Amino acid sequence: MGRRGCRAPARPATERPAPATALRLGRRAVAALLGQPLPVEAHDLEAVLVGTGRAPATGPLAALADRLPALS
């Protein structure tokens, strides 16, 4: 679960969380589509969820809300 109220969608209890390397790659993809780095205060999960439109832009990503989602 991300910080500042960002929550991952519900998933079956048997499903594993996304690997950290996949989240880092997703974060880099969102940043590349925006053409700028994402705030370091935003967790990778939060960056991916917000960047793909699966969570609202809050906290450190709120300043980019008008440009998100970058990928949907």
C-alpha positions, 0 to 999 in steps of 0.5 A, a space after each residue: 500500500 502506498 503512502 498518503 491514502 493511496 491504496 492498491 486495488 483489492 486482490 485475492 489473498 493468494 495473489 502475491 504483491 507486485 515485485 519491487 523491480 516491476 514497480 520501479 520499471 512502472 515508475 520509470 515508464 510513467 516518468 518517461 511519459 510525463 517527461 520528468 522525474 516523479 517526486 522522490 517522496 512518492 512510493 513506487 506503488 503510489 507512482 504506478 497506481 496514480 500514473 495509470 489512473 487507478 488511484 487519485 493524485 494526492 500527496 507528492 503527486 498532487 502537483 502533477 494531477 493535471 497531467 495524470 494519468 500518463 498511461 491508462 
